[in-house]
Amino acid sequence: MIKIGKDKYISEDELTFKASRSSGPGGQNVNKVNSRITLLYDLADCESFSDEQKRLIAKRLARRADKNGVIRVVSQKYRTQKANREAAVERLQQLLTDALRTKSIRKKTKMPYSAKQTRLKEKKKRSLLKQQRAGKKWTEDFTE
C-alpha cells in the first residue's frame, strides 16, 4: 500500500510498470539492461479516490495524463530497475499528494491608516522634488 496524504492509500495492484532501455548512466550496461521504468496509473479505474478527487487530480496532472486518464511517471535516474521503480512510485506519491492539497484562501487585509499617510506624504515629497528639477523651460529667441 502506498500512502497518499493523511488517510488515503493506493494498492500496488493498481500500478502498471514497464521497463525499457535507459539513456542514463551505466556505461555498456545501458545497452544490455532495461533499467528505465515507466509507471502507469489508471486514475479512471481507481477506487481509492472519490469522483471529486479524481477530477481535481486529473485537472492538476493534465500534462502527465493521456486521454483515458492514465497518469505516466518515468524514472531513469538510477542504474538498477529496482531503484528506478522505487523512485517512480515515490514521485507518483508526491504528485498525487500535491494534487490533492487544498490551497489556502487569501484573506484580504486593510492597509493601516498611518502606513497610507506615510506613503502619500512620500509621494507628495517626490512630486515636489521632480517639479523643482523641471524648473522653467528656457527658450532662446534669435530674432534681433
URZI-V292235 format. One record per pair of residues at least 12 apart in sequence whose ideal C-beta (glycine too) atoms are under 7 Angstrom apart, sorted by the first residue. I is the first residue (numbers start at 1). J is the second residue. Records with the same first field share a line. If there is no record, write none. Layout:
I = J / J
This chain:
2 = 89 / 93
4 = 93 / 96 / 97 / 100
5 = 97 / 100
8 = 48
9 = 48
10 = 48
14 = 41 / 42 / 46
15 = 39 / 41
16 = 40
17 = 37 / 39 / 85
18 = 38 / 40
19 = 34 / 36 / 37 / 81
20 = 34 / 36 / 38
21 = 34 / 36
22 = 35 / 36 / 76
23 = 76
24 = 76 / 77
25 = 79
26 = 79
29 = 79
34 = 81
35 = 76 / 79 / 80 / 81 / 84
36 = 74 / 76 / 84
37 = 75 / 81 / 84 / 85 / 88
38 = 72 / 74
39 = 73 / 88 / 89 / 92
40 = 70 / 72
41 = 70 / 71 / 92
42 = 69 / 70
43 = 57 / 58 / 65 / 69 / 71
44 = 68 / 69
53 = 100
56 = 99 / 100
57 = 96 / 99 / 100
60 = 99
61 = 95 / 99
73 = 88 / 91 / 92
75 = 87 / 88 / 91
